[in-house]
Amino acid sequence: MKRYYFMVRFLPEQANLALLTGRCISVMHGFICKREIQGLGVSFPAWSDASIGNMIAFVHTDKGVLNELRLQGYFRDMQECGFFSVGNVETVPDDCAEVRFKRNQNIAKIFVGETRRRLKRLEKRAIARGEVFEPNKNGEQRELDRFHCIAIASTSTEQDFLLHVQKENVQQREAAEFSQYGLATNQLLRGTVPDFGLFRPYF
């Protein structure tokens, strides 16, 4: 089945890429939730070890869905202000390699703030059971593959949070199973998207 895509390039030289990427994903999230759209994935054509890059691509099998998404007010406004360049909807080349961009929620558990919140929850549960709370002192360092963070503002909870995203090379295209943020997950959702980093059209 053919797939289509369009890309958004962030034009300012000094830009908060995590924030701009998050805003784009938030727009997509609201768009697909309102219309109950499945199978819309995101790809990061300019991903590198140092940065998530200044581009995001949206991928789907329905050209009409992507045309409607690219006409959302946020993309139009940012383009008119000279902050974004928004490409046309194009067909994904048949020889484009595949990649998986996955959200890894386990990464959040490593950070101090998240660890503190988890310990408080565990302590509360232990007290409710009438037990003494004795957390394990685990000084073991975890090895992590490289990841980048995307800043998301939740409209439902009105709280900001981070998506921790990793890139995983794959051998073949897999079913378009993504979260409502356009990403795969560690186990359940294993969708892949075109690796535009190897085939990157300029616009």
N, C-alpha and C positions, 0 to 999 in steps of 0.2 A: 504493500500500500504506500502510495506517495505521501511524503511529508512536506510541509511548507514551514517557512520561518520568516521572521523579520528581526532586524537588529536595531538596538539603540546604542549610540556612542555618546559618551559624556565628553563634552568639548572643553570645559575649563581645565587649564593646566594644573591648577591647584584645587583639587576637589576631594571631598570626603567620599571615597568610592563605596565604602560600606554603607553609608547613609543613602546615597543615590541609588545603589543597587536595591537596598531595602525598600525605598519608595516605589521603585518600579515593580518589585514583587508584590508589595501591598496593593497596588493598583490591579495587578493581575489576579491576586487573591480575591479581592472584592468582586471583580468582574466574573470569575468562574463560579464563585459561590452563589451569586445572584442568579446566574443562568444555569446552574447545575451542570457545568461543563467538566468532563473527565479527560484525562490524557494529555493535558497541556504541560509541557516541560520547559525548563530553562537551561540554557547553556552559557558558558562564560568564555567567549572567544579569545580574550586577552589574558586569561588566567596564567600566572607564573608563580614560582616559589615565593616571590616577594609580595605579590599583590593579587587580588581577585580580578584586577584589570578594569579598564574604562569602557567595557562593552558588556551588554547582556543580549542574548538572543532568546526569542520565544518560539517554540516548536509545536506544531499540531498537524493532524491529518486533514483538518477542515480549513481551507483557505479563507472562507467567510468569517470564521471565528477570529482568525488573526487580523483580518482587515478591520473587524469591529474593535478588537482590542487596541490596535495601533491608533485608532481615532478617539480613544479616551482623552478626556480633557487635560489630564496631567501631562501626557506626552505632547499634545498639541501646544499647550502653554509653554512648556520647557523648550520646545523647538522654536516657537515664535520669539522667545527671550534670548535665543542663541546659546542655550546651555546644552541642548541635545541635538543630535542628528538622528532622525528616525528613518530607517530604510524602508523600502517597499517590501511587500510580501513576495517571496521567491520560492522556487522549488528547491528542496535539498538535493544536491548532486548525488547520483547513485554511488559514486566512488568515495564518498565522505566517510571517514573512520567514525567509530562510535566511542562514547565515553559515558561514564556515570558520575553525576554530581549528587552526592548524598548528604543528607543532614545527619550528623552524628551527635545525638543528644548526650552520649556518654562523656563527651569532652567537657560539657558544662560542670560535671561532677568533680572535675579536677580543681576548679577555681575556688578560692577561699570563701567568697560570698555564698556560692551554691553549697559548699560543704557545710558551712555554718547553718544554713537553712535546713539542710537534710538532718543534721544532728539535732536541731531543735524539734523537728517533727518526730524523730525517733525517741527523744527524751520524753516528749509529751505522751507518746503511746506507752512507753515503759511505765510512766507514773500512773497512767490510767489503769494499767494492769496490776499496779501495786508492786512493781519491780524496781530494783535499784538500777539506774542507768549507768552503764560502764562501756563507753565507746571503745572500739578497738583502736589502738595506736598503730596505724599502718604507715610506716615511714618509707615504704617501697616506692621508688620512682616508676611511673608508667611511661612506656615508650609510645609515642603518638606519631602517626603519619601527619604530614603537613596539612594544615587547614587554614581557612580564612573565615572571618566573621561577617555576617550581614546584619545590620541594625533594622529591626522591625518594630513598628508601633501598632499594637493591637487596638482595633476600634471597639471590640467587645469588652475588654478588660481595662482599656485606657492605660495600659502599661507597656513600657518598652522592653524588648528582650532581644537576644542575639540568636541567630541561626549559625551554627558551626558547620561549615560545609567542607567536604573533602572531595577530591577528584580521584576517580578510580578508572584505570584503563581497562577496556573489555575487548573481547575478540569479535563479538557479533552483536547485532541489534537485538534488543529484548522488548517485550511488550511494554507499551506506554503506560506504566503504572507509577503515578507520582502522587505526592501529597498535594494539598491545596496551596503549597508554596512552590510547586513545580519541581520538587526535588525527590530523589529516591531516598530510601531509608536503609538502615543496616541490614534488616531482614525481610520485612513484609513487602515493601515496595521496591522493585528492582529495575525500574525503567531506565532506559538509556536514551541519549540524545546525540546528535551529530557533534563531532569534535571540530568545531570551526576554527580552533587554534591552528590546525594543519591546513585548513582551507578557509582563508579569511578574506571574503570580498570586502573591498573598500567602498565607502559611500560618503 
